[in-house]
Amino acid sequence: MKLYQLIPFLLVLLFMTDVEAQDHAHQSGSAESAFIQDNQTAMDRMMTAMEVKPSGNIDDDFVAMMAPHHQGAIDMAIAELRYGSSPQLRRIAQEIIVTQQQEITAMYQALNKPLPPAQAAPDQIAPVKGMTP
């Protein structure tokens, strides 16, 4: 197994501490408003990161725009894991996280560029305790 294939699974450990802290912060509000806020933050971050000044290299520009697009999907999938209750949608969100991270890695490797900073890839996030969607 290649190192880039292990990245999503190795980063789970780093993520869980951050998830606990964020989940605790979200317990004071409603699940719906927290979900909407997390998704809006993800969308804003994604749209800002996708604003790329053309470099003259189509491949570089493609990756510069697509990597944040994929990260936006990851961030939205994390929100589903955090607040959603449908087992089927939670499983789809898990798959989105893993596949989008693998695609980001593959795009950087195709350009022979160093990988972006590691980000955690959760495989399980318990819904926020004390909140009902």
Residue frames as a rotation matrix with the C-alpha (Angstrom) as fourth column:
MET 1
0.586 0.810 0.000 0.00
0.810 -0.586 0.000 0.00
0.000 0.000 -1.000 0.00
LYS 2
-0.213 -0.633 0.745 1.31
0.619 -0.677 -0.398 3.44
0.756 0.376 0.536 -0.96
LEU 3
-0.797 -0.179 -0.577 1.77
0.584 -0.472 -0.660 6.20
-0.154 -0.863 0.481 1.61
TYR 4
-0.878 0.479 0.010 -0.76
-0.458 -0.845 0.278 8.48
0.141 0.239 0.961 -0.11
GLN 5
-0.194 0.835 -0.515 -3.38
-0.061 0.514 0.856 5.73
0.979 0.198 -0.049 0.25
LEU 6
-0.226 0.037 -0.973 -2.82
0.880 0.435 -0.188 5.66
0.417 -0.899 -0.131 4.02
ILE 7
-0.908 -0.242 0.341 -3.07
0.125 -0.935 -0.331 9.42
0.399 -0.258 0.880 4.53
PRO 8
-0.133 0.916 0.378 -6.86
-0.491 -0.392 0.778 9.55
0.861 -0.082 0.502 5.05
PHE 9
0.608 0.405 -0.683 -6.70
0.267 0.705 0.657 6.83
0.747 -0.582 0.321 7.66
LEU 10
-0.264 -0.810 -0.523 -3.61
0.862 0.045 -0.505 8.07
0.432 -0.584 0.687 9.49
LEU 11
-0.802 -0.095 0.590 -5.04
0.003 -0.988 -0.155 11.53
0.598 -0.123 0.792 9.90
VAL 12
0.243 0.950 -0.194 -8.14
0.215 0.142 0.966 10.34
0.946 -0.276 -0.170 11.75
LEU 13
0.115 -0.255 -0.960 -6.22
0.973 0.222 0.058 10.40
0.198 -0.941 0.274 15.01
LEU 14
-0.872 -0.489 -0.038 -5.30
0.489 -0.861 -0.140 14.05
0.036 -0.141 0.989 14.60
PHE 15
-0.579 0.704 0.411 -8.85
-0.081 -0.552 0.830 15.02
0.811 0.447 0.376 13.77
MET 16
0.059 0.744 -0.665 -10.67
0.650 0.477 0.591 13.49
0.758 -0.467 -0.455 16.70
THR 17
-0.457 -0.262 -0.850 -9.26
0.851 -0.405 -0.333 15.94
-0.257 -0.876 0.408 19.27
ASP 18
-0.994 0.086 -0.062 -10.38
-0.102 -0.935 0.340 18.89
-0.029 0.345 0.938 17.16
VAL 19
-0.418 0.895 -0.153 -13.82
0.068 0.199 0.978 17.35
0.906 0.398 -0.144 16.62
GLU 20
-0.092 0.374 -0.923 -14.38
0.948 0.316 0.034 16.95
0.304 -0.872 -0.384 20.36
ALA 21
-0.721 -0.239 -0.650 -13.55
0.491 -0.838 -0.237 20.60
-0.488 -0.491 0.722 20.99
GLN 22
-0.915 0.399 -0.061 -15.78
-0.320 -0.623 0.714 21.80
0.247 0.673 0.698 18.16
ASP 23
-0.306 0.838 -0.451 -18.61
0.392 0.543 0.743 19.49
0.867 0.051 -0.495 19.14
HIS 24
-0.324 0.144 -0.935 -18.54
0.938 -0.083 -0.338 20.81
-0.126 -0.986 -0.108 22.69
ALA 25
-0.906 -0.057 -0.420 -18.76
0.041 -0.998 0.048 24.37
-0.422 0.026 0.906 21.37
HIS 26
-0.762 0.629 -0.155 -21.76
-0.304 -0.136 0.943 23.46
0.572 0.765 0.295 19.19
GLN 27
-0.588 0.553 -0.590 -23.72
0.719 0.691 -0.070 21.86
0.369 -0.465 -0.805 22.03
SER 28
-0.712 0.300 -0.635 -24.94
0.328 -0.658 -0.678 25.26
-0.621 -0.691 0.370 23.20
GLY 29
-0.515 0.537 -0.668 -26.96
-0.764 -0.641 0.074 25.91
-0.388 0.549 0.741 20.02
SER 30
0.545 0.766 0.341 -29.40
-0.451 0.610 -0.652 24.00
-0.707 0.202 0.678 17.87
ALA 31
-0.104 -0.568 0.816 -28.15
0.413 0.722 0.555 21.29
-0.905 0.395 0.160 15.53
GLU 32
0.539 0.397 0.743 -29.76
0.830 -0.096 -0.550 22.94
-0.147 0.913 -0.381 12.53
SER 33
0.985 -0.170 -0.042 -28.20
-0.173 -0.977 -0.120 26.36
-0.020 0.126 -0.992 13.08
ALA 34
0.249 -0.945 0.214 -24.79
-0.417 0.095 0.904 24.81
-0.874 -0.314 -0.370 13.84
PHE 35
0.046 -0.159 0.986 -25.04
0.694 0.715 0.083 22.67
-0.718 0.681 0.144 10.68
ILE 36
0.817 0.319 0.481 -25.94
0.572 -0.559 -0.600 25.71
0.077 0.765 -0.639 8.58
GLN 37
0.823 -0.554 -0.124 -23.12
-0.468 -0.786 0.405 27.73
-0.322 -0.275 -0.906 10.11
ASP 38
0.025 -0.841 0.541 -20.55
-0.050 0.539 0.841 24.97
-0.998 -0.048 -0.029 9.49
ASN 39
0.201 0.110 0.973 -21.72
0.885 0.405 -0.229 24.60
-0.420 0.908 -0.015 5.89
GLN 40
0.974 0.159 0.162 -21.62
0.213 -0.887 -0.410 28.35
0.079 0.434 -0.897 5.27
THR 41
0.508 -0.861 -0.030 -18.10
-0.519 -0.333 0.787 28.51
-0.688 -0.384 -0.616 6.68
ALA 42
-0.089 -0.515 0.853 -17.07
0.401 0.765 0.503 25.63
-0.912 0.387 0.139 4.40
MET 43
0.531 0.377 0.759 -18.63
0.840 -0.111 -0.531 27.31
-0.115 0.920 -0.375 1.36
ASP 44
0.976 -0.182 -0.123 -17.06
-0.182 -0.983 0.007 30.69
-0.122 0.015 -0.992 2.11
ARG 45
0.202 -0.957 0.211 -13.62
-0.361 0.127 0.924 29.12
-0.911 -0.262 -0.319 2.61
MET 46
-0.011 -0.160 0.987 -13.98
0.689 0.714 0.124 27.09
-0.725 0.681 0.102 -0.59
MET 47
0.777 0.396 0.489 -15.12
0.629 -0.490 -0.604 30.02
0.001 0.777 -0.630 -2.73
THR 48
0.817 -0.543 -0.194 -12.31
-0.460 -0.816 0.350 32.25
-0.349 -0.197 -0.916 -1.47
ALA 49
-0.006 -0.879 0.478 -9.68
-0.199 0.469 0.860 29.56
-0.980 -0.090 -0.177 -2.03
MET 50
0.180 0.141 0.973 -10.95
0.801 0.554 -0.229 28.90
-0.571 0.821 -0.013 -5.57
GLU 51
0.981 0.108 -0.162 -10.28
0.014 -0.870 -0.493 32.51
-0.195 0.481 -0.855 -6.60
VAL 52
0.228 -0.936 0.267 -7.04
0.614 0.351 0.707 31.78
-0.756 0.003 0.655 -8.40
LYS 53
0.428 -0.232 -0.873 -5.08
-0.619 -0.779 -0.096 34.24
-0.658 0.582 -0.478 -10.48
PRO 54
0.998 -0.039 0.042 -4.23
0.058 0.685 -0.726 32.47
-0.001 0.728 0.686 -13.75
SER 55
0.426 -0.903 0.053 -0.62
-0.100 0.012 0.995 31.32
-0.899 -0.429 -0.086 -13.72
GLY 56
0.120 -0.368 -0.922 -0.23
-0.983 -0.173 -0.059 30.58
-0.138 0.913 -0.383 -17.41
ASN 57
-0.900 -0.352 -0.258 -0.19
-0.375 0.926 0.043 26.85
0.224 0.136 -0.965 -16.67
ILE 58
-0.047 0.985 -0.163 -3.60
-0.718 0.080 0.691 25.24
0.694 0.150 0.704 -17.16
ASP 59
0.092 0.059 -0.994 -2.75
0.343 0.935 0.087 22.14
0.935 -0.349 0.066 -15.14
ASP 60
-0.832 -0.438 -0.340 -1.51
0.475 -0.247 -0.844 24.17
0.286 -0.864 0.414 -12.17
ASP 61
-0.757 0.599 0.260 -4.59
-0.619 -0.786 0.009 26.41
0.209 -0.154 0.966 -12.33
PHE 62
0.067 0.792 -0.607 -6.90
-0.360 0.587 0.725 23.39
0.931 0.170 0.324 -12.51
VAL 63
-0.132 -0.191 -0.973 -5.40
0.704 0.673 -0.227 21.87
0.698 -0.715 0.046 -9.36
ALA 64
-0.966 -0.257 0.011 -5.30
0.185 -0.725 -0.664 25.25
0.179 -0.639 0.748 -7.59
MET 65
-0.471 0.865 0.175 -9.08
-0.821 -0.502 0.273 25.54
0.324 -0.015 0.946 -8.09
MET 66
0.206 0.614 -0.762 -10.09
-0.322 0.778 0.540 21.89
0.924 0.134 0.358 -7.72
ALA 67
-0.585 -0.475 -0.657 -8.22
0.435 0.501 -0.749 21.15
0.685 -0.723 -0.086 -4.49
PRO 68
-0.949 0.278 0.146 -10.23
-0.282 -0.550 -0.786 23.73
-0.139 -0.787 0.601 -2.50
HIS 69
-0.133 0.931 -0.339 -13.40
-0.884 0.043 0.466 22.55
0.449 0.362 0.817 -4.24
HIS 70
0.005 0.052 -0.999 -12.69
0.103 0.993 0.052 19.00
0.995 -0.103 -0.001 -3.03
GLN 71
-0.881 -0.364 -0.302 -11.81
0.338 -0.037 -0.941 20.31
0.331 -0.931 0.155 0.45
GLY 72
-0.638 0.730 0.245 -15.16
-0.763 -0.642 -0.074 22.10
0.103 -0.234 0.967 0.53
ALA 73
0.214 0.698 -0.684 -16.89
-0.508 0.677 0.533 18.78
0.835 0.233 0.499 -0.12
ILE 74
-0.382 -0.441 -0.812 -14.88
0.464 0.669 -0.581 17.24
0.800 -0.598 -0.051 2.71
ASP 75
-0.990 -0.026 0.138 -15.84
-0.095 -0.601 -0.793 20.03
0.104 -0.799 0.593 5.10
MET 76
-0.236 0.972 0.015 -19.53
-0.927 -0.230 0.297 19.67
0.292 0.057 0.955 4.21
ALA 77
0.165 0.238 -0.957 -19.34
-0.095 0.970 0.224 15.90
0.982 0.054 0.183 4.66
ILE 78
-0.787 -0.476 -0.392 -17.84
0.365 0.152 -0.918 16.44
0.497 -0.866 0.054 8.11
ALA 79
-0.740 0.593 0.317 -20.84
-0.672 -0.659 -0.336 18.61
0.009 -0.462 0.887 8.98
GLU 80
0.194 0.812 -0.550 -23.14
-0.681 0.515 0.521 15.76
0.706 0.274 0.653 7.91
LEU 81
-0.166 -0.320 -0.933 -21.24
0.365 0.859 -0.360 13.37
0.916 -0.400 -0.026 10.16
ARG 82
-0.963 -0.271 0.017 -21.39
0.102 -0.419 -0.902 15.82
0.251 -0.866 0.431 13.03
TYR 83
-0.695 0.718 0.044 -25.09
-0.606 -0.551 -0.573 16.69
-0.387 -0.425 0.818 12.79
GLY 84
-0.202 0.651 -0.732 -26.82
-0.836 0.274 0.475 14.18
0.510 0.708 0.489 10.50
SER 85
-0.178 0.214 0.961 -28.64
-0.770 0.578 -0.271 11.11
-0.613 -0.788 0.062 11.69
SER 86
0.814 0.496 -0.304 -29.29
-0.571 0.581 -0.580 9.08
-0.111 0.645 0.756 8.51
PRO 87
0.330 -0.721 0.610 -26.96
-0.028 0.638 0.769 6.06
-0.943 -0.271 0.191 8.54
GLN 88
0.490 -0.108 0.865 -26.97
0.831 0.359 -0.426 5.97
-0.264 0.927 0.265 4.74
LEU 89
0.862 -0.150 0.484 -26.05
0.110 -0.877 -0.467 9.66
0.495 0.456 -0.740 4.38
ARG 90
0.694 -0.657 0.293 -23.42
-0.569 -0.252 0.783 9.39
-0.441 -0.711 -0.548 7.11
ARG 91
0.304 -0.572 0.762 -21.82
0.441 0.794 0.419 6.50
-0.844 0.209 0.494 5.19
ILE 92
0.638 -0.039 0.769 -21.88
0.736 -0.261 -0.624 8.53
0.225 0.964 -0.138 1.97
ALA 93
0.912 -0.310 0.267 -20.26
-0.359 -0.920 0.159 11.43
0.197 -0.241 -0.950 3.85
GLN 94
0.483 -0.761 0.433 -17.51
-0.190 0.391 0.900 9.09
-0.855 -0.517 0.044 5.05
GLU 95
0.314 -0.325 0.892 -16.90
0.829 0.552 -0.090 7.95
-0.463 0.768 0.443 1.48
ILE 96
0.871 0.029 0.491 -16.80
0.308 -0.811 -0.498 11.56
0.384 0.585 -0.715 0.25
ILE 97
0.796 -0.593 0.124 -14.12
-0.501 -0.531 0.683 12.42
-0.339 -0.606 -0.720 2.79
VAL 98
0.206 -0.755 0.622 -11.86
0.140 0.652 0.745 9.53
-0.968 -0.067 0.240 1.84
THR 99
0.311 -0.079 0.947 -12.28
0.913 0.300 -0.275 9.79
-0.263 0.951 0.165 -1.94
GLN 100
0.943 0.043 0.331 -11.94
0.162 -0.927 -0.339 13.58
0.292 0.373 -0.881 -2.09
GLN 101
0.615 -0.783 0.098 -8.73
-0.501 -0.292 0.814 13.44
-0.609 -0.550 -0.572 -0.04
GLN 102
0.101 -0.566 0.818 -7.37
0.487 0.746 0.455 10.74
-0.868 0.352 0.351 -2.32
GLU 103
0.576 0.170 0.800 -8.20
0.813 -0.223 -0.538 12.87
0.086 0.960 -0.267 -5.37
ILE 104
0.950 -0.313 0.014 -6.50
-0.311 -0.933 0.180 15.94
-0.043 -0.176 -0.983 -3.89
THR 105
0.278 -0.883 0.378 -3.40
-0.239 0.318 0.918 13.81
-0.930 -0.345 -0.122 -3.29
ALA 106
0.178 -0.171 0.969 -3.52
0.786 0.617 -0.036 12.39
-0.591 0.768 0.244 -6.82
MET 107
0.899 0.179 0.399 -3.79
0.397 -0.717 -0.573 15.87
0.184 0.674 -0.716 -8.38
TYR 108
0.729 -0.684 0.008 -0.73
-0.595 -0.628 0.502 17.12
-0.338 -0.371 -0.865 -6.51
GLN 109
0.087 -0.703 0.706 1.19
0.052 0.711 0.702 13.98
-0.995 -0.024 0.098 -7.41
ALA 110
0.557 0.185 0.810 0.26
0.781 0.217 -0.586 14.41
-0.284 0.958 -0.023 -11.09
LEU 111
0.916 -0.231 0.329 1.98
-0.070 -0.897 -0.436 17.80
0.396 0.376 -0.838 -10.98
ASN 112
0.154 -0.872 -0.464 4.95
0.738 0.414 -0.532 16.40
0.656 -0.261 0.708 -9.03
LYS 113
-0.084 -0.087 0.993 4.20
-0.415 -0.903 -0.114 18.96
0.906 -0.421 0.040 -6.33
PRO 114
-0.965 -0.231 -0.122 4.46
0.022 0.392 -0.920 18.47
0.260 -0.890 -0.374 -2.59
LEU 115
-0.229 0.930 -0.289 1.25
0.786 0.351 0.509 17.49
0.574 -0.110 -0.811 -0.92
PRO 116
0.070 0.330 0.941 -0.79
-0.310 -0.890 0.335 20.18
0.948 -0.315 0.040 0.83
PRO 117
-0.696 -0.315 0.646 -0.69
-0.689 0.038 -0.724 20.23
0.203 -0.948 -0.243 4.63
ALA 118
-0.805 0.346 -0.483 -2.27
0.339 0.935 0.105 17.15
0.487 -0.079 -0.870 6.14
GLN 119
-0.408 0.764 0.500 -5.87
-0.880 -0.475 0.008 17.37
0.244 -0.436 0.866 7.25
ALA 120
-0.755 0.112 0.646 -7.68
-0.331 0.786 -0.523 14.79
-0.566 -0.609 -0.556 9.25
ALA 121
-0.495 0.625 -0.604 -10.05
-0.602 0.255 0.757 12.34
0.627 0.738 0.250 7.61
PRO 122
-0.470 0.344 0.813 -12.58
-0.749 0.332 -0.573 11.07
-0.467 -0.878 0.102 10.09
ASP 123
-0.828 0.289 -0.480 -14.14
-0.117 0.748 0.653 7.71
0.548 0.597 -0.586 9.49
GLN 124
-0.023 0.849 -0.528 -16.58
0.846 0.298 0.443 8.08
0.533 -0.436 -0.725 12.36
ILE 125
-0.912 -0.092 0.399 -17.95
-0.146 -0.838 -0.526 11.13
0.383 -0.538 0.751 14.09
ALA 126
-0.501 0.775 -0.386 -20.69
0.861 0.402 -0.312 10.65
-0.086 -0.488 -0.868 16.60
PRO 127
0.119 0.616 0.779 -23.54
0.496 -0.716 0.491 13.14
0.860 0.328 -0.391 16.19
VAL 128
-0.645 -0.339 0.685 -23.37
-0.296 -0.715 -0.633 16.03
0.705 -0.611 0.361 18.63
LYS 129
-0.614 0.377 -0.694 -24.66
0.725 0.616 -0.307 14.85
0.312 -0.692 -0.651 22.00
GLY 130
-0.467 0.509 -0.723 -27.74
0.564 -0.459 -0.687 16.51
-0.682 -0.728 -0.073 23.41
MET 131
-0.511 0.293 -0.808 -28.85
-0.623 -0.774 0.114 17.86
-0.592 0.562 0.578 20.04
THR 132
-0.089 0.535 0.840 -31.54
0.522 0.744 -0.418 16.54
-0.848 0.401 -0.346 17.79
PRO 133
-0.945 -0.306 0.116 -31.51
0.245 -0.428 0.870 17.39
-0.217 0.851 0.479 14.09
